[in-house]
């Protein structure tokens, strides 16, 4: 049997919507219940739940809309703006790299795919727009790495990794703050990168050595599948408050191993440009992170 919405939640939505349609007006409980077709007892019980967060405000004459909804509406507006900018940025990055590009927004303990451009690769584990996955190791390191409290919550979602595993994940987070991005490599790309390091100039070789080290650190929390032949690099997008507002990620195939430095650089430039567009404060976000 399919799940049904909770009746009390539906009643709460009805009340908030009705009051939003009548801003500034005050309604007695009996009047509100009658207009909404609810019993007085049910309406009163729901109003009592909406009152503490100030979603509704009680006066001597009855109830009206509360100021607690103002920051929620503002957050929704900011989120909608970020989605539009993020989708535009993913399209530009796809045109530049030719690789699949995905944009994510945090939603509690999940990351939600809100923008994807480019065809999925054969045998890849790509996700469609609207899908979500847990914000837990190894997923979302590039999101969690920039805030100590967020990093603690992220690590706590990986039960059983032990003290050594936790230490490795914290070292991986430090690597993200140094490089400006997080990276997960499939075994084939990793092998090819390692064998080609000696041929890279110093300015390209050093970040790839750091990326390989980061990938090795995160392996403690990842079960690899040798049938998945893609790698993933992700970078944070910072908002005006200096916190991570979104993630941009690039999925690339094994035969792109020689282009990994360029893909990472293009992603980092795109994420910084989008951060600037959102009014992110500037100290450097790709080195030591926001202050």
Secondary structure by P-SEA (a helix, b strand, c coil): ccccccaaaaaaaaaaaaaaacccccccaaaaaaaacccaaaaaaaaaaacccccbbbccccccccccaaaaaaaaaaaaaaaaaaaaaaaaaaaacccbbbbbbbccccccccccccccccccccccccbbbbcccccccccccccaaaaaaaaaacccccaaaaaaaaaaaaaaaaacbbbbbcaaaaaaaaaacccccaaaaaaaaaaaaaaaaacccccccccccbbbbbbbbbcccccccbbbbbbbccccccaaaaaaaaaaaaaaaaaaaaccccccccccccc
